[in-house]
């Protein structure tokens, strides 16, 4: 059985900032919060144990264990049932997690119109050290390129919950995200994914599972999901179709989920595109890395 480093979470609610101390790949880091959630000032910054800035995008390795390339790191942006549209900011130095600003210059939220449960399909986030290249067209999806972000993923295990009959009202009211929190780095395995088409861009939505989930030994591929959680795949697809107000999202491959083998190749290619980004930065993307972590680029 693989040992996964534990995570500790400490909030000092009386102070304007807090530190979260976590351990992953034998590396200690802190998360520093600035401002209050729901304000323009809110930001989460990643730091090392000496308080020096790190990047969620560039310094967290794609694989936490060099000896097991089937396990990936996931940066949690939006915990289950939360509706603040938090994401890694690629345009800001060291890429903090902040709430996105909409076209109306207001903070963005996402919520199910009927239930108000936000991201009810799981905890939403991204795979570090990956990039969907906007200049690389996809012949399969007939798009002009990627969405210029790290590859998106959603962790769907019982710790993140999706089936309404398995999630208590108390848990929903608590909105605890199944124990997940923004900035958390989870160890996950890839199950599959949907390729969403977003204004002419490819926008992968990968389906992942926490390696510590009770079902992790039984669920290894997209085909295993409905055998353990009947109806969950349809729930995921239906949610992604309608989570953006006023539109029905479209998918490549006739809306079919691709399996784990397929999306592993997608992620590896996204990692290679990220390496090219680091080698030749673009003016719109901040690629600052902590210099002592530069040797981890190739992982």
Buried (B, 14 or more C-beta within 10 A) or exposed (E): EEEBBEBEEEEEEEEEEBBBBBBBBEBEBBBBBBBEEEEEEBBBBBBBEEEEBBBBBBBBBBBBBEEEEEBBBBBBBBBBBBBBBBBBBBEBEBBBBBBBEEEEEEBBBBBBEEEEBBBBBBBBBBBBBBBBBBEBBBEEBEBBBBBBBBBBBBBBBBBBBBEEEEBEEEBBEEBBBBBBBBBBBBBBBBBBBBBBBBEEBBBBBBBBBBBBBEBBEEBBBBBBBEEEBEEBBEBBBEBBBBBEEEEEBEBBEEBEBBBBEBBBEBBEBBBEBBBEBBEEEEEEBBBBBBEEBEEBBEB
